[in-house]
Amino acid sequence: RGLAILDAPDIDSLVVRNRVLAAELICAADVWVMVTTASRYADAVPWHLLRTAKEYDAALVTVLDRVPHQVIAEVSRQYAALLTRSGLGDVPRFTIPELPESTGGGSGLLPASAVAPLRAWLAHRAQDPAARQQAVGRTASGVIESLNVRMPALASAVAAQYAASVRLTAAVDEAYGKEATRIRRRLKNGAVLSGDARTRWRGYPLYSSPEELLEALVDSLVALLQCSVSAADEQIRTHWRREPAGALFRFEGAGREAGGWGPAEDVEGRIAVAVRRWRRVLEELADEEVRQLDRSVAPAPENVAALLAAALLGGRR
């Protein structure tokens, strides 16, 4: 009673989510039980965890598991020497020998005698109020005190992250700013009135209807905007790929809402919708203005909308 043992995922798991969960569980624990084996006790990953425990001054206990009987004394001695060299010589150590139950053909359940010392140590921490409070207080105090050592590094990381975000944002602003200026210049020069739009404009009103002219202008404007957005996005990609933070961004294969750059159809669809809304606003404005005129001399609203769109997009006669 009073003891909850959580088996965290491997801290060196190949699955990122497992490593993150392991770190969260370890940091939330009052007592860290670090279990390693005779074949892996000198690996870098567990020693990184042990150094972190020392930095936090966490209540720590180590378990050397599945140690062959013939080398148990030698391995235990070497492990103790490594702990002492790292300033962890006073950390409680428990050694569990390799038994038939722990091999592939065994039941997997060790006899109670094999884990009795470890169980007694954990039970004492759970049942003795003073020992329990000491473990909780030591870990909490260690985390707070470790901030003195970690805060400069954290502050430096935050500053670097902020600087990177400023550079990435500036690249976006610069790319879209340049393309916005280019679009205004091209609209002023009548760039939309090219191709089919130019043909419809020259043939209006004898050979092209207002609907045909408006549709051609909308298609041409959509194409111009899509080209400019694609050019801006390519500039941003080029700049971001030179940034370590930007290189982690998913440029393809994910929509913008999912945290990615967004496939081309996302952008094309939004531009098309925006331009058609603009056309609808012009048509509504033309309807409203025509209604205020004398019916006998009032032009057709669709003609007004078509001429207004052409004039706004650089059309000249």
N, C-alpha and C positions, 0 to 999 in steps of 0.2 A: 504494500500500500504506500502511496506517495511517490512511486517511481514509474516513470514512463520511458521506455527505451525505443527510440526511433532508429530504424536501420536506413541511413541515408544512402542514396545512390552513390556509385563509385565517383570519387572526386576527379578521377582521370577518365571518366566515361567518354566514349566517342560521340555520344549524343549531347548536344549543347544544353538542352532542357534539363537533362539529368545532372549535369555539372552545376547549373544554376540552382536547381532545387537542393542539391547537396550543400552548396555554400550557404543557402538561406537557412536550412535546418541546423547546420553546424553553428552558425552565428546566433541562432535563437536558443541554443542549448545551454544549460547551466553547467553540465559536465561533458567534456569531450572524451569519448572512448575511441582511440585510434587503433584499429585492428589492421595488422599487416601479417605477412607470412615470412617463412624462412627464406624464400626465394626472392622476396621483393622488399625486404626491410630497408635496403640501402637505396631504393629508387628515389628520384628527385621529388616526385609529387607528394608522397607522404611526409617528406622532410620539409617541404614548403608549408604543409599544414601544421607541422609541429612548430616551425618558427613563427607562424601566425598565432598559434596558441600561446607561445611564450610572449609575443608582442602584446597580446590581449591580457596576459596573466590569467588565462582561463584555468579552471579546475580541470586537470588533464590526467588521463590514465592510458597506458599503452598496453596492447595485447599482441604478443608474438604467437601467431597461430600456426598449427600444422607443422611443427618442428620435428624432423625425424629424430628418433631416440639416439642414434649413434652420433649426432652432431649437436644435440641440444645444449650441452655445456659450452661448446665453442661458439655457437651462434648467439646464445644468451650473453656470453662475455663480450663479443664484438658489438652486439646491439647496445649493451650498457655503456661501452666505451664511446660509441657514437653519440649517445644521449648526453653523456658527461661532457664531451667535447663541445656540444652545442648549448651547454648551460642548462641541460634538462636532466641532470643526474639524479635529482630528488623526485622525479616523476615516478609514481607507482608503476611497476612493470609486472605483467603476468605472462607466463609462458604456458601454452597448451600444446602438448605433444601430438604428433601425428598418430592417430589411432585408426583401427579398421573401420570404425563408424564414420570417419571423416573422409574416407577414400571413395572412389567411384562405386565400389560394390557394397558399401555399407549402408546402414539405415539413415545416416546423416545426423542421428541424435547421439550426442556425446554423453557418457556417463556423468552423473552429478559430481562425482569426485574430481573430474577433469577441470570443471569450471567452478568448483567450490570456493577457492580464494577470491576470484573475481566477483562471484555472486555475493560473498560476505562483504566485500568492500563496497559494492553498490548498495546493498541492504543497509549498511551502516550509514551511508550518506542520506538515504531516504528516511530511515527510522529515527535517527538522532537529530533532534531539532537544531542543536548547535552546529552540527556538521553540515546539515542541509542549508542553514542560513549562511554559513561560511562559504559554501560553494557558490550559492547564488550571489552573495555580496562580492566575492572575489571576482567572479566573471563580469559582473556589472561595473565594478570599479575599474577593472582592467580595460574594458572597452572605452570608458570615459578617459582614462589616463593615456590610452594609446593615441587619442586624438592629438595630443601634443606633438607626437612624432609624425602622424599621418596628415595633419592639417596642412602643412606647407605643400606636400605633394598633391593633396586634393585641391588646394587653391590654385596651384600651378596647372593642374589638369583642367579645372573649370575655366581658367583664363585662356588656355590653349583652345578649349572647345568653343568658347565665345568668339575668339579671334577667327577660328575656322568658319563659324556660322556667319560672321560678318563678311568674310571673303566670298563664301558661297552665295550669300544673298546679293552681294554687290555684283557678282557675275550675272545673276539673273536680271537684276535691275538694268545693268549696262546692256545686255543682249536685247532685252525687250525694248529698252529706250531707243537703241539704234534702229531697230526694226519699226518702231512707231514713227520715228522721224522719216524713215524711208517710205512708209506707207502714205504719210501725209503728202510728201513730195510727189509720189507717183499718182495719188488721187488728183492733186492739183494739175498735174500734167496730162490727165485724162488716160492713165494707163488701163483703167477698167474698160474703156471703150476700145477694145481690140477684139479681133476674131469675130465670133458670132454677134457679140454686143455691138461692134462697130458696124457690121452689116445691117443689123436691125435699126440702129440709130440713123444710118444714112437712108434707109428705106422708109422710115417713119415720116408721115402717117400713111403714105400711099401704098406701100408694099408690106408694112409691118403694123400689127395691131398693138395697142397699149400693153396688152397682156404679154405678147411676144417680146416686146422691148423690155418690160419689167423683168421677165423671167431671164432674159439674156444678161441684163445688168446684174441681177442677183447672182447668177452662176459665175460671172466674171469676178465680182467682188469677193465671193466665197473663195475662189481659186487664188486670188491675190493674197487674202488674209491667211489662208492655209500655207501658202508658200513662205510668207513672212514668219509665221509661227514656227514652221519647220526649221527655217534658217536660224531663228533665235534659239530653239532647242538644241540644235547641233552645236552652236557656239557654247552653250551652257555645258553640254556633255563634254566637249573638248576641254573646257576649263576645269570642270569638276573632276575629270579623270586624273588631272595632275595633282589634285588634293587628296591626301590620305582619307579624310572624312568623306569626300564626295565619291571616292572609288568604291565605297561600301554601298552606295545607293543603287537600287535596282532600276536600271534604265529601261529594261524591256520586260515583258511578260507579266506585268501587274498594272492594274488600273491605278489612277491617282488616289482614289479613295482607299486603296489597299496599301498605300505607301510607296507605290512605284511611280515610274515616270509616266506611264500610261501609254497604251497602244495608239497608233495614229488615228484609228477610227473614233476614239474618244474626243480628240481635238477637232477632227473634221466635223463630227456631229454637232458639237457645241457651236462651232463657227457658223455652220449652216442654219442652226436654230436662231442664233443671234441676228444674222442678216435677214432672215425671213421675218423676224419680229420688227426689225427696222423697216422693212417694206410695208408691213401691216400698219405701222405708225404713220407712214407717209400716206397710205390709202385712207386711213381714218381722218387725217388732217385735211386731205383734199376733199373728202365728203363733207366735212364740217364747214370748210370755206365756201364750197359751191352752194350749200344750202342757204347761205346768207346772201346770195346774189339773186338778181332778177331771173326767173326761170327762162324768160324769152331770150336772154343773151348769155346765160350761164353755160360754160363748157361742160363736157362730160367729166365726172370725177376721175375716171380711169385715165383720161388724157392728161389731166392736171398731175396726177400721181406719177405717170410715166415721165412727163417733162421735168417735174421737180427732181425725181431720182437722177435723171440724166444730167441736169444742171449741177446737182450736188457732187456728182462723180466726174465732173470736168467736161461735160458735153458742151460743145460750141457749134453754132451754125453761122 
